[in-house]
Amino acid sequence: MTDLPLDYIGESDEDPYVTTLPENLPSKPVEPTKELRESMRKMGRDNLYYLCKVILGYSKLVPHVHMPMCEFADTVKSRRRLKLMPRTHYKTTIWTIALTIKDILNDPNITILIVADTGTNASRFMREIQQHFQMNELFRWLYSEIIPKNFTKATWSQTEMIVPRTQVRREPTVDAIGAGGGVESRHYDVIRPDDLVTEKCIRSAVEMEALNVWAGGLESLLNSEIEGLIDFTGSRKQKGDLYEVQMKRYGDGFETQELGPHATQIGEMAVFWRRDIENGKPIFPEQNSMAFLMRMKKWDPQRYHAQYANSPKGTGLNTYDSEDLRYWRWSPDGNHIICAHKGEMFLRMSPWAGERIILYDPAQAKKVGNSQNAILVLLRGYPLPFRIVLEAHIGHYPAEEAIQLLFDLDKKWNPSFISVEYRGFQGAIKNWVHEKAEREEISVPPMILWPPEGSPKAQWAKDQHIQAVQPLTRTNLVWLHENQIELVEQFEFHPNVRWDDGVDCFSQSLDYWPAMMSEAEHMEGIQTERDYIEENIGIIPLFRDSDMKEKAWDEMAYLSQLNATGYRQHMGR
C-alpha cells in the first residue's frame, strides 16, 4: 500500500515517492459482499481517518498523531479554517489529498480549488488524487458511481478533473493552481491552499507581502462568502507570515476559545496547531526521532524552525538574546554538572553541592489553551552564581498530575522549598498538596507562595516578570539543558512564542537568590564572582563600602545597576 504522496517531488511536507503501481494500492475484499460494501462506503464518507488508512492505503498514519487531525477536519464546521502541522507529518496527505476525495464522496457536484506554492506542485497533488480514481481497486469498487467510464473522454488533466455528477457546473470538480495564479470567471465551494509560504517568502518581505495580498482575495473566488470554505494547510514559518495574517484577518479582537485537542476558535477562524515536540517528546517518533530533530535544530536552526518546529522565530527584537544563553551537560560519570562554553569550562559541581529549589507556575486548563503548567528545578551554582535548570516540565496536564510530579521531584532533589505562584485558583495548590500528603500519610514538601508578602512584584504584569530576567541572561548566568526544548525556545523567541509560562516561572527565582545563601557563603565566593564578572562584562560590582572583608556582595543591588542591555547605567557621583 502507498504511504506517501504519489509521484511527488518538491517543497511539500512529504517525501518523494515513485509513480504508484496498482499493486501498491488497496485491493477489493476477497469476499466482496453487499453488506460489507455499504458499511465501508459509509465509513469512508463519514470518517477521514478510516478513508485515509483503510481505503486510500496510507498505512503510516498513527492514531496519536493523525486521528486528531482527521477529527478536526470531520467535525469543525467553521467556514474559515487554519490547520498547522510540522513538515513530514502527512498534513498534505490528510488535509489536501484525502479530504478533497472525502468532499467529493459526500457531494459529487462540489467544486474545489486546490492551491499549492507552484503550479507544478498543484499538478502533483491533482495527479495523486486522480490515481486513486484510476488505479485504487478498493476505492473504485466502493464508489463506482463517481468513477469516469472513459478517462480519455473525461475532463481529466494535470490542472482539472470532473467526476460524474448530477448538476451542470461551469467549474470542474477539482481545479489546481499555483499561488498567484488566476482563475477568472470561476467560483468554488471550497478553496484549499496548501503550504504556500516558501523559502523565497521567508527571505523576502516583498514576496511575503505579495502572497498575503493575493491570499486576501481568495474570498472573492467563493460561490458564497457565507457558506464557502477556505481551508488553509501549512506550517508557521516566521513572524508576520501568511498564517499569522489570516488569524488576525478573521480573529483580531476576539478571545480564543478551546474547541478540542490542539484546536481553538479565534473569531471566525478555527485553528488546529501542533509542533514537532510537545511535553519534551517528539509527537511523531515513528517518523522523526528526537536525535534527528535536535541535530537539525543545532546544525540548521533556520530550516528547523521554518519546517519542523511550527513555531515562528521573530523577525523583530526578542526579549532575550539567544547568544547569551548557556547550556550545561552531565559529566561522563553522570555525577557532576559541567558548565562550559566554546571549549572553556566555567564550573564543575555536584548538584548536591548547591542549593536547589522548585518553582511551579500552575495552569488550570488540562488541554491546549492560553497557558501551560510549568515546573522547574533550579540549582544555584557555586562559587559562580549561575542559575542552572536541572529539570523543566512544561505542558498541558491536569492539576493532580502536576501535584504528583511535585512530590516526585521533592523526593528526587530534596529542595530547600517549592515556590508556587499564588493567583486565583493557583492558591489552592498548597491546600491540595497538604490533602494528598494527609490522605497518603506521606510528608508534606516545604512550600511557600509567590510572590512573597509585601513584594512589589505582586502588582507586576507577566511581561514585567519576564523582562526582569534580562540582566541574568545578558550576563550569562542562566544555564539550560539542550533537551529542555519548550523552555529553551521560550527564552530564545519571547515574545514571539505561543506560550511563555516557562520563562515566567523562572522569574520567581529572582525573589529567592541570593538571599538563600548565608553571608559566610557569600564571603567565600565573593572574590571569584567579582573576578568573573569583571572579566566577562568589564565592570566591577558595587559594594556598600570598600571593606570586602565585612560586607558581602549584594547581588540584587548589582543587578539593579544594569539596564536592559546588560551594561551599567550612568550613575552620577
N, C-alpha and C positions, 0 to 999 in steps of 0.2 A: 504494500500500500504506500501511496505517496505521503510524505510527511511535510514536505516543504513546497513553496511556490513552484509552479511548473515552468521550466524553461526560462527561469528568471535570472538576470544578471544586472547588477547595478545598485543604486542607492536605496534599497528597500531595507526593512528591518529583518529580512530573512537571508538565508544563504543561497548561493546558486544551486540550481537543480537542472539536470539534463531533461530533454524532451521526454514526456511521460509516455510509457507504453501501456496498452490496455491491461496487460497482466499485472501492472503495478497498482491498479485501481481495484476497489471492492467488486466482488463478483455477486451475481444473483444467488440467492439461497439454494441449497441442494434440493430442498422440498419447498418450492415457492407456492404456498397456499394463499387463498384469497384473504383469509383472516390475518395471516402474517403481513401480507402486503398492506392491508388497510391500517393495521396497527403501526407499522413502520412509516407509512405515509403521514399519519397524524403526528407521530413523534418528530419527524423531520420538519414539519411545518411549524410545530409549537416550540421545539427545544433546540436552540442553536448549538449547544454542546453535543447533543446527540447527532445532529446533522453533520457537524464537523468530524466527529470521531468515527461514527459508525458508517454513515452513508457516503461522505466525501473521502474518508480514509486518512485523515490527518492524525496518525496514531501517536505522535509525540506529545500531544496535548495532555496535560495532567490536571486533575480536579482542583488542587490547591492554588494553581495559578490561573487556569483558563475558565473554570466554571464561573467565578465571579464576573469575568469579562463578558461571558455569554449571558449571564443573568441580567447584567446591566442592559445589554442590547435588547433582551427579550422583554424586560419589564418596565424600563423607564420610558415614559411617554412624552417627555419634553420634546418640543419641536426644534430645539437647538441643543445639540449635544457635543461634548468635547471629551474624547477618550485618549488618555495619555499613558503610554507604556514604554519601557526601555527597548532598545534595539534587541533583536533576536528572541523576543518573547512572543512571536507569532501574532502580532496585532494586525498586520495586513491580511494574514491568512483568515483570521476570525472575523474582523470587522469590515473588511472590504470584499474579500472573495466570497466567504461563506454567507455573510449577512446579506449580500446582494442576491445570492441564489435563494436564500430563505424568503426575501421580499417577493421574488418572482413566483415562488411556490404558493405564496398566500394571495397574490394578485398578479396574474399573468398580464394584465392590462397596465401595470405600473410603468412609469418612465423614470429612469435613474441616470444621473450623470456622475461618472467616476472621474475625479481629478487627481492626477499624480504630479510630481515635480516637473516631469518632462513628458512629452507626447510618447516617447519610446517606452517609458515605464508604464504609462497608462495603457498602451497596447499590450504590454506583457500581462498586466492584470486582466485585461479583456481575454487574452488567449487562455489564461488559466481557467477562467470561468467557462469559456466555451469548450474546453477539453472535457469537463465533466458532462456536458450535454452530448458530446460526440463519442466519448470513449469509456465513461464510467458505467459499466454494465448494471450495477445495482441501482444507481441513480436513474438510468433510463428505464429500468423495469418498474420502478416505483412511480415515476412521474412521466409516463409516456405521452400524456396529453400536451405537454409543453415542449416536446422534442420535435423540431422541424423534420418533416418527412424526407425532404431533399435539401441537404445543406448547400448544394451548388446553386440552387434556385432561391434559397432564402437570403434575406439581408443578413450577411454574416461575414464581417471583415475585422481588421485589427482595431477599428475605431467605433464600430457599432454592431449591434445584433438585435434581431427581432424574433421572439418566440411566438408560436401560435396564440392568438388572443381573440377576444370576442368584441372588441371595440376598435373603431378606426382612430388611430392616433398619429399625429404628424411626426412626433419624436419616436425614435427606436426604443425598444425595451431598455437597452443599456447603451449609453454613449460614453466615450472615453477621450479625454483631452489632457494636455499638459497645462500647468498653471500659467496664466497669462493668455491662454488661447481664447478664441471667440466662438460662440455658438449662437449666432444671430437668428432671431425668429424661432427659437426653440425654448420650451419651458418644461420643467420637470417636477415630479412629485417628491423625489429625493435627490439631494446633492451630497456626494460622499468624497470630500477632499482627504487625501491620504499622504501624510509625511511631506508637506510642501516646503518646509524650511530646510534649505540645502546649506552646504558649507559656504557657497557663494553669498547667501543671505547673511550668514554669521559674520563673514569677513567685511561685508559692505552694508553700512546703514542705508545707503541709497537703494540697494537691492531689497532689503527688508521692508523699507517703506513702500516700494513699488508693489511688493507682494501683499502688504497689508491693505493698500488701496484697492488692488484688484479683488482680493477676497471680500472686501466690503461691498462689492457689487453682486455677490452671489445671490442675495435675497431676490434681486430683480429677475433671476432665472427660474424662480419657483412658479408653479401654476397658481399656488395660493400661499401668500405670505403667512397666513394663519395656520393652514393645515399642512403646508410643506415642511419637510425635514431637511435640515442641514446638519450633517453628521461628521464632524471633524475627527480624524485619527492622526496621532503623531507623538512626538517626544519633545518635552521642553528643552530648548537649546540655549537660550540666553534671556537676560532681562530685556523686556520690550519686544519679544518675538511675536509671531502671528498669534500664538495661543493665548498669551497674556492680553493682547489687544482684543481678542474675541471675548475673553472673560470680562474685560472691562466694558466692552460694547454692549453685552447683554446682562451684565450683573452689577455694574457700577452703582453704588448707593444702596445695595441690598445686603442683608445679613446672610451669611452662609448657613444653610440648613442641611442636616445629615439625612441622606437617603437610604444608606445601607453600607455594606462593606466597601470601603475605598471610594464611596460615591457621595457627592454633595450637590445641592441645588443652590445656585447663585443667581437670583433674579430669574430670567428666562432660560438660563443655561444650566443643564445638568452636566456635571464633570466627574469622570472616573479617572483616578490618578494614583499610580503606584510607582515606586522607584525600585532599582535593582537590589538594594539591600534594605531590609527592614528589621528592626529589633536585633541588629548585629549579624544578620544572616542573609545570604542570597535568597530571594524569593523563588528562583528557578534554578536550584543547584544542579538539576538534571542537564541543564544547558550551559550554565555559566558558574564555574567554581569560584569560591572566594579568592583563591590564588590568582586566577585569571583577572578578576576584577581589580584586585589590589595591584597586580602588575601593570594593568592598563592605566590605573589611576596614577601610579608612580612615574611611568615612563612616557605616557602620552595623556597628561591630565586634561588638555583641551578636548581631545576626542572622547575621553571617558565621560566628561560632564555633558558633552553635546549629544552622545549616543546612548550611554548606559545609565547614568545617574538619574536622568529625567528630572533634574533639579538645576535650574539655571544659575550660572555663575554671573554675578552682577557685573555690568559694564561700567558702573559708576564707582563712587568711593564706598568701601566697606568699612564696617566698624573696626575690624582688626586687620592687620597686615599679615597674610599667611606666611610671609618670610620671617616673621617674629616668633612664630610658634616653634616649639621644640618637641622632640619625640624621644621617649625613653624606651629601653628594652630590658629584658631579663638577661642576667649573666648566663653563660652556658650551663652552670650547675643549677640554675633556677632559684638561687638563694639571695641574689642581690639585684638592686635596681641600678642600671647603668644609664647615666645622663651624659650623652656625648653628642657632639655636633660637628660635622665636617672633619671627622677624624680626631677631634680634641675631646678628651674626657674631662667633664666638669665635676662629676660626682659619681661615686660608687658607694652604695649603702644598703644595708639590710632594711627591708620595710618595717622591721620591728624596732629599728633604732631611732625612729622618729615618731612624732605624734600623728595619729590617724583620726579623722573624723568622717562621718557620713552625712551627706546633705540630701534632703528629699524635698522636691517640689511636686506636690500631688496634683493630679488632674482627675476630674470626676468622670469624664467620658471613657467608656470601655473601647469604643470604636473610633474610627478616624473622625476627627473634629478639629476644633480650633486649638487644642492644647494636648500635650503629652505628659505622662509621668516621667520624671527624671530623678534618678537616684545615683549619686556619685560617691565614690570612696576616695578621699584625698589624703595624701601623705605630705607632711611638712618636711622638706629637705633639710639636712643639717651636715655641715655648717652653713651651706648656702641656702638662702630662703626660698627654694623652689616650691612651687605648688604642683605636686605630682599626682595625676589622676590614675589611681590604681585600677578602678573599675568604673564603667559608665553603663547604666541601664536606662535607656530612653525609648519610650514606645507607648502604645495604647494598650493598656491591660487593666483589669479590674482592681479595685482597692484591696480586696482580700489577697490577691496575688502579690501586690506591692508590699503589703504588711508582712507576708510570709518571707519575701525577699529581704526585708529589713532584719528580721530575726536571723536569717541565714547569714547575712553579711556581718551582723553583730557577732555571731559565733565565730565566723571565719577571721575577722580582722580585729576584734576587741578594741573598738574605737573609744576615744575619750567621751564622745557623746554622739547622738544622732540629732541633727538640726532639721526641723520640719517647718516649712513655711506656713504661717498662720493667717489664712484669709478665707472667709466664707466657710464652706464645708470642710476645708482643709484642717480647721481647728479641731475637728472630731477625730483626726487620725490618732492623736495621742491617747484619747479615750479608748479607741478600738484596739490599740496595741496593749493597753492595760487589761482590757476584757479578754483578749486572746491569751495573754500570759496567765491570767487567773483561771481561765477555763482549762488550759492545758497544763497548769501547775508548773510553769517554767518562769525563769527570772525575767524581769522587765528590763529591756535595754535602756541605758541612760538617754533621756530625750529632753530637748529644750525646744522652745518655739522661737521662730524667727519671723520678723526682726525682733531683737531684744527690746525689752520695755524701755521706753524713753528714747529709742534710736530715731533720729530724724529721717532715716530711710523708710520708716513706716509710711510716710507720705509720698515717697518717690514713685514715679511711674516705672513700668517694667523696663523701658528703654534706658532710663537713668541708671538702674541697677546694672544693666549690661554694659553701658558705656563706662561705668566706674571701674571695670576690669581692665580698661585700656592700658593704664600705666604698668600693670603686671605683664601683659603680653609684649608691650613695647620694650621692656627691659629683660625680656627672655626668661621670665620667672615661671611661666606656665609650661608644664611638660605633660604631653598627652601620649597615648599609645596609638600606633597606626591602625590598630584593629577597632578603635573606638569611633566607628565610622560616622554615626549621627552627630556626636559631639564635635569631631574634627570639622565636619562640614559646616556646622553652625558657627564655629569660630572663624572658618575661612570665608564664609559668604554672608554673614549677617551684615545688613538687614535683608539681603536678597535670599531669604530662606522661607520655607513654608512653616516651619516651627522653630522656636528659639528657646524652648524650655530648658535645654541642657546648659546653655551659657547663662541663662537667668538663675538656674540652680547653683551654678558655680559661684555666682556673685555673693551668695550667702557667706562664703569663706572670708570675705573682706571684714566681716564683723568679729571674726574669731582669731585671726592671726595678725600680728604676733602675740596677742595677749595670752595665748595658750602657753607660751614659753616663759619660764621663770627668768628673773633678772640675772641670775647666775648663768643660765644657759645663754642669754643674750650676750653677756660679757665674754663668755668663752668663744663665741663665734663672731664677735663684732669686727675684729681686725680683718678676718678673712672676707667677711661680707663687704667691708669698706674697700679693700683692695680690689675685689671682684667688680664692684660697681664702678669704681673709678677707672679701671682698665677697660670695661666694656662700654660705658657710656660717657666717660670723660668728665665726670663731676664727682665731688666729694659730698657725701650726706652731711646735713647739718645736725649739730647736736645742741642741746640746751646750754652747754658751756664747753669749754675746751678740755675739761678733765675727763678723758675717756675712761679712766680707771674707776670713776664714781658713777658715771651716767651711761646707761645702756642706750643703744641706738633705738630711737622711736621710729619704727618703720612706717607707720601711718602718717606721721609728720613728714617723713621723707617723701612718701608718695604724693602728698598734697602739694609738694613743690613742683610736681611735674604737670605740664598741661597735656592736651590730647596728643601731641607729637612725641611725648616721652622725654622732652628736654626741659631743663629748668626754666621756670617762668622768670621774668625780670623781677628782681626783688630790690626795692630801694634800701639804701643803707644810710 
